[in-house]
Structures are given as structure tokens and as C-alpha cells.
Amino acid sequence: MKRRSWQALGFAVLVLVAGRTAGQGSIPQIRYAERLRMPSAQDQLGNPRAVHADLHTGEIFVCDTRQNRIVIFDRQGLYLYQIPGGEIFRAPVDVAVDPEGYILVLGRRGIERFFSPADRVASGRARSASSRRRLLLLDFDGKFLREVPLSGLPEGSLEPSPISVALAPAGDRLYVVDQANQHLWLADRDGKIRGAIDLAADLTATKLREQLVGHVDVYGDTVLVAVPTAGQILLFDLDGGSRGHVGFKGASPCQLMFAVAAARAADGRILVLDQRRMILMLWDPRTNRCLAEYSGFGNAPGALYLPADLALDGEGRVWISQGFEGRVQLFAGADPAMGAPE
């Protein structure tokens, strides 16, 4: 049986604690542990749009979009170093790391420039090109190696607008969510398109205009794509074959109002982050059943306010980022990530 309990964390925070479910074992009791902090109180995270757990090293990579940098923490959440942007990249919104430590950043190139009204029309095309997000490959020291442009798109495709990127466990394949074309592109490491998943199949023209897509993540043999406006997490194998979905659209408990990211644990269950309900959820993909809800709306430690992304590491810790107060919070007690080295 499930029960609900309320805990005072600033505002009201809902924690739905579940017991055992037949055939599934015990439900993990995920709890708040701590918050990532920079060494200096005057230099905290600005807007951490994305967080990534490197399952090979245990390091945590945070995209600080506002301050144009990638910040790296160790497996315990202690600051290690940062990769500053500037000419190389700015406004990073996602990051992935391959088994050899090479870093793939999704961001913009060059330094942002400000134009007078008289210059805006003449410079509009150049500014538009510089504002497009690009896939940029860095080495493990943060040195820029090359841009990875998407190529081989089907005829009639729009200019890609990538919003999230992930790597296959072997590092040999890219998964890129393209908001403009409503596709998940499967590409090789050079950006050559090798496959595609239409994320807007069977949608009406009105629904197509309204649909927003979220993060793509890969855990083990499973690719997870969030479709916030549909209230679903789509599941695929590494070759793009469908494995169904989890989630029901709605604003009530155990429904997804605006799911933005997900992770898969080693036991196969799915952790889902809902941005508008401001809650972390656990789903069983075999039955499409919500098993538990954790945390919830508030401004105190452990509470969430418009969370942006989550990552699950090899020790069962969940890292959740949000723009409000530049928080990346650590929650312990989950099952380890699928695909984590034993």
C-alpha cells in the first residue's frame, strides 16, 4: 500500500512513500542529501540548465548557461574544476562525455555582441547564424577540437535546432533532439545522420505547433526522450526501435504535467522529473504505473522549483538542476544507473 505524508520544507513538499509491490521488490526511499556548491560564495552556479553523471569516472558535469561554463564536480559533489566558455562556446544547454573522457557540448559559438538599432537589420543574418546551437567536441582538458555538424538530413528538413544531446555507452553514436524538425537524430561521431525517429508522428498541425520536446538521455541499452507537452517519456533501443513509453498527461498525483528528463535504473524502473508539478517520480515501464513520488514544490533544501534536468549515477544518487537560486541538489537512495560499471 502507498501512503502520503507532508513534510515542511519551506513551502509544502509532497513525499509519496511506497512500500513493496508484488514482483518488483521494495521501492527506493529517495531522500535529499546536499546541494552542490562552488568554493567561493561570490561565485555560485548561475543557471544550471543540464546535469550529466559520467558513469565511468563518477564525475558530475553541470552546464551553467548564464555564466558560459561547464563545471565539474567529483562523485562526492566536491568542486574539481571548470571549463570556461567565450570564443569556444557560450550558453551551454547540454553536455555528454564519452568513455575516453572527450566532452560533447551543445551551445553557441563565439562571443555575444550587442548591436545598435541601425546595425540590427544589416547584421541580422550574421547574428542569426551565431545564435544557432552547435555540437562542439572538447578534449578532457576543455581544449576545443572541432565542431560536429549534423549532415545527411532528409530532403525538405528545416535548419536543425538541437536542444539536447546524448552519447551511446560506447561513445560511437550521437542522439540529438531537434526541436525544429521534431526528430531524434541518430548520428555517427562525425554528425552523419544514420537514422531518425519522428517525435511528431500522427500529430495534427495544431498539435505539432504546440509540441515541445525535452532532454534525451541514454542509460545502458535504453534511450529516453522526454516529450513534456505529451506527458510522456518515450523509450527506444540504441538503434531507435520503440520500447514504448511511460507517463500519463495530467496535473494530479502520479500524472505527468510537463516531464522534462528521465533516467533508467539498473532494475529497469524509470525516474522522471516533472518541471511543472515540480516533483521526482518513479515509474514501472512494464505496466506504465507510477510507483512513488519524491520531494515537491518549495524553496527549502530538498524542495524543487521549476527543475530543469536530472542525472542518475552509478551509486544510486540523483542529481537535479534548476535555475532558481542556481541549484543542483543531490538525492540519495535510488537504485544505481543502468549501464554503470560494476
C-alpha positions in Angstrom: 0.0 0.0 0.0 1.0 3.6 -0.6 0.7 6.4 1.8 1.2 10.2 1.6 3.0 12.3 4.1 3.7 16.0 4.2 7.0 17.5 5.3 7.6 21.2 5.9 10.4 22.3 3.6 9.8 26.0 3.0 6.6 25.6 1.1 4.6 22.3 1.3 6.6 19.3 0.0 4.8 16.2 -1.0 6.6 12.9 -0.4 4.7 9.8 -1.5 6.4 6.8 0.1 5.6 3.4 -1.3 6.0 0.0 0.2 6.5 -3.3 -1.6 4.8 -4.1 -4.9 4.4 -7.7 -6.0 7.2 -8.8 -8.3 9.1 -5.5 -8.1 10.9 -5.6 -4.8 11.0 -2.6 -2.4 10.5 0.9 -3.6 13.6 3.0 -3.0 13.3 5.7 -0.3 15.0 8.6 -2.1 15.9 11.5 0.2 17.6 14.8 0.0 21.3 14.8 0.8 23.0 18.0 -0.1 23.5 20.8 -2.6 26.4 21.4 -5.0 28.4 24.5 -4.1 31.3 26.3 -5.6 34.4 27.1 -3.5 33.6 30.8 -3.3 30.4 32.2 -2.0 30.7 35.0 -4.6 30.9 32.6 -7.5 27.9 30.2 -7.4 26.2 28.5 -10.2 24.0 30.8 -12.3 21.6 28.8 -14.4 22.4 25.1 -14.4 20.3 24.0 -17.4 21.7 20.5 -17.6 23.5 18.0 -15.4 25.3 14.9 -16.5 26.8 12.0 -14.5 29.8 10.3 -16.1 29.3 6.7 -15.2 32.9 5.9 -15.9 34.5 8.3 -13.5 31.6 9.3 -11.3 32.2 13.0 -12.1 29.3 15.3 -12.4 29.1 17.9 -15.3 26.9 21.0 -15.0 26.0 23.3 -17.8 26.0 26.8 -16.3 24.2 28.6 -19.1 24.2 32.0 -17.6 27.9 32.1 -16.8 29.1 30.3 -20.0 30.9 27.4 -18.5 30.9 23.7 -17.8 31.5 23.0 -14.1 32.8 19.6 -13.0 32.4 18.0 -9.5 33.7 14.7 -8.2 31.5 11.8 -7.2 31.0 13.2 -3.7 29.9 16.6 -5.0 33.1 18.5 -4.4 34.2 21.1 -6.9 37.0 19.9 -9.2 37.4 22.5 -12.0 35.6 24.4 -14.7 35.8 24.8 -18.5 35.1 28.5 -19.2 33.4 29.5 -22.4 33.9 32.6 -24.5 35.2 32.2 -28.1 34.9 28.4 -27.8 31.3 28.2 -26.6 28.7 30.2 -24.7 25.3 29.4 -23.2 25.8 25.6 -23.0 22.5 23.8 -22.6 23.6 20.1 -22.6 26.7 18.0 -22.3 27.8 14.4 -22.8 31.0 12.6 -22.0 32.4 9.5 -23.9 34.3 6.6 -22.3 37.6 8.2 -23.2 36.8 11.5 -21.5 36.0 13.6 -24.6 33.3 16.1 -23.9 30.5 17.0 -26.3 28.9 20.4 -25.6 25.7 21.8 -27.1 26.0 25.5 -27.1 26.6 28.6 -29.2 29.9 29.7 -30.7 31.7 33.0 -30.3 31.3 35.9 -28.0 27.8 37.6 -27.9 27.9 41.1 -29.4 25.5 43.9 -28.9 24.3 45.9 -31.9 22.8 49.4 -32.2 19.4 49.7 -33.8 21.0 51.0 -37.1 23.1 47.8 -37.3 20.5 45.3 -36.5 19.0 44.8 -40.0 22.3 44.6 -41.7 23.8 42.2 -39.2 20.6 40.1 -38.6 21.8 37.2 -40.7 25.2 37.0 -39.0 23.7 37.3 -35.6 21.2 34.6 -36.5 24.0 32.2 -37.6 26.0 32.9 -34.4 23.0 32.3 -32.2 22.4 28.7 -33.5 23.3 26.0 -31.1 26.1 23.7 -32.3 27.7 20.5 -31.2 31.2 21.1 -30.1 33.8 18.5 -29.2 36.3 19.2 -26.5 39.1 17.1 -25.0 39.2 16.2 -21.3 41.1 19.4 -20.6 38.5 21.5 -22.2 40.5 22.2 -25.4 38.3 22.8 -28.5 38.8 20.1 -31.1 36.2 20.6 -33.7 32.5 21.3 -34.5 30.3 18.3 -35.2 27.7 19.5 -37.7 24.7 17.3 -38.5 24.8 16.2 -42.1 22.8 14.0 -44.4 19.4 15.3 -43.2 16.4 14.2 -45.3 15.4 16.5 -48.2 13.0 19.1 -47.0 14.2 19.2 -43.5 14.4 22.6 -41.7 17.6 24.0 -40.3 18.2 21.9 -37.2 17.6 23.4 -33.8 19.2 20.9 -31.4 18.2 21.2 -27.8 19.7 18.1 -26.2 22.4 15.5 -27.0 23.5 12.2 -25.6 26.0 9.5 -26.5 25.8 5.8 -26.8 27.6 3.9 -24.0 30.4 3.0 -26.4 30.7 6.7 -27.4 30.2 5.8 -31.1 26.8 7.2 -31.7 25.1 10.6 -31.1 21.4 11.1 -30.2 20.3 14.7 -30.9 16.8 16.1 -30.2 15.9 18.6 -32.9 13.0 20.9 -31.9 12.7 22.4 -35.4 12.1 19.1 -37.2 10.6 17.3 -34.2 13.0 14.5 -34.7 15.5 12.5 -32.7 18.5 12.1 -35.0 20.8 9.1 -34.7 24.2 10.0 -36.0 27.8 8.8 -36.0 30.5 10.7 -34.2 31.1 12.9 -37.3 27.4 14.0 -37.2 26.4 12.0 -40.2 22.7 11.0 -39.9 22.2 7.2 -39.7 18.7 7.1 -38.5 15.8 9.2 -37.3 12.8 9.0 -35.0 9.8 11.2 -35.8 8.6 12.6 -32.5 5.6 14.2 -34.0 4.1 11.3 -35.9 0.3 11.4 -36.3 0.0 14.9 -34.8 -2.3 17.4 -36.2 -0.9 20.7 -37.5 -2.1 22.4 -34.3 -0.6 19.8 -32.0 2.6 19.9 -34.0 2.9 23.7 -33.4 2.3 23.2 -29.7 4.6 20.2 -29.0 7.8 20.7 -27.1 10.4 18.1 -26.6 12.9 17.8 -23.7 16.1 16.0 -22.8 17.4 12.9 -24.4 19.5 10.5 -22.2 21.0 7.1 -22.6 21.3 4.6 -19.8 22.6 1.2 -20.8 20.7 -0.1 -23.8 17.8 2.4 -23.4 17.4 5.8 -25.0 14.9 8.1 -23.1 13.3 11.1 -24.7 11.1 13.5 -22.8 8.0 15.0 -24.5 6.8 17.4 -22.0 3.6 18.5 -23.7 2.5 14.9 -24.2 3.2 14.0 -20.6 5.4 11.1 -21.7 8.9 9.6 -21.7 9.5 7.7 -24.9 11.8 4.7 -24.7 13.9 3.3 -27.5 16.7 0.8 -28.0 20.1 2.0 -29.2 19.1 1.5 -32.8 15.9 3.6 -32.5 13.4 0.7 -32.1 10.5 1.6 -29.9 10.2 0.2 -26.4 7.0 2.0 -25.5 6.7 4.9 -23.1 5.9 5.8 -19.5 3.5 8.5 -18.3 0.0 9.9 -18.5 -0.8 13.5 -19.1 -2.3 15.3 -16.2 -1.8 17.5 -13.1 -2.9 15.0 -10.4 -0.6 12.8 -8.3 1.1 10.1 -10.4 0.4 12.0 -13.7 2.9 13.9 -15.8 2.2 17.6 -16.4 5.5 18.6 -18.0 8.1 15.9 -17.9 11.5 17.3 -19.0 14.0 14.5 -18.3 14.3 10.9 -17.2 16.8 8.2 -16.2 16.7 4.4 -16.1 17.9 2.4 -13.1 19.6 -0.9 -13.2 16.4 -2.6 -12.1 14.7 -1.2 -15.2 12.5 1.3 -13.5 12.4 4.9 -14.7 13.0 8.1 -12.7 11.1 11.1 -14.2 11.4 14.8 -13.5 8.2 16.9 -13.9 9.0 20.6 -14.2 5.5 22.0 -13.6 4.5 19.6 -10.8 8.0 20.1 -9.5 8.4 16.5 -8.4 10.5 13.4 -8.9 8.7 10.3 -9.8 9.4 6.5 -10.2 7.7 4.5 -12.9 7.5 0.9 -13.9 7.8 0.7 -17.7 6.3 -2.8 -17.9 3.0 -1.7 -16.5 3.2 2.1 -17.1 2.5 2.5 -13.5 3.7 5.3 -11.2 5.2 3.7 -8.1 6.3 6.7 -6.0 6.7 10.5 -5.9 9.5 12.3 -4.0 10.2 15.8 -3.0 8.0 18.6 -4.4 7.3 22.3 -4.6 9.2 24.6 -2.3 12.3 26.8 -1.7 13.9 25.0 1.2 16.7 22.4 0.9 15.3 19.3 -0.9 12.4 21.1 -2.5 12.1 21.9 -6.2 11.2 25.0 -8.1 11.0 24.6 -11.9 13.6 21.9 -12.1 15.4 21.6 -15.5 17.3 18.2 -15.6 18.3 15.2 -13.7 21.1 12.6 -13.8 21.4 9.2 -12.1 24.9 8.0 -11.2 26.4 4.5 -10.6 25.8 4.7 -6.8 22.1 5.5 -6.9 22.4 9.2 -6.4 20.0 11.5 -8.3 21.3 15.0 -9.3 18.6 17.6 -10.1 19.3 21.0 -11.5 17.2 24.1 -11.5 17.6 27.8 -12.5 16.1 29.1 -9.3 19.0 30.0 -7.0 21.3 28.1 -9.3 20.7 24.9 -7.5 22.0 21.4 -8.2 20.7 19.1 -5.5 21.7 15.6 -4.6 19.2 13.0 -3.6 20.4 9.6 -2.3 18.8 6.2 -2.1 17.9 5.3 -5.7 19.0 2.2 -7.4 22.2 2.6 -9.5 22.0 3.7 -13.1 21.6 1.2 -15.8 24.9 0.8 -17.6 27.1 1.8 -14.7 30.3 -0.3 -14.4 30.0 -2.9 -11.7 
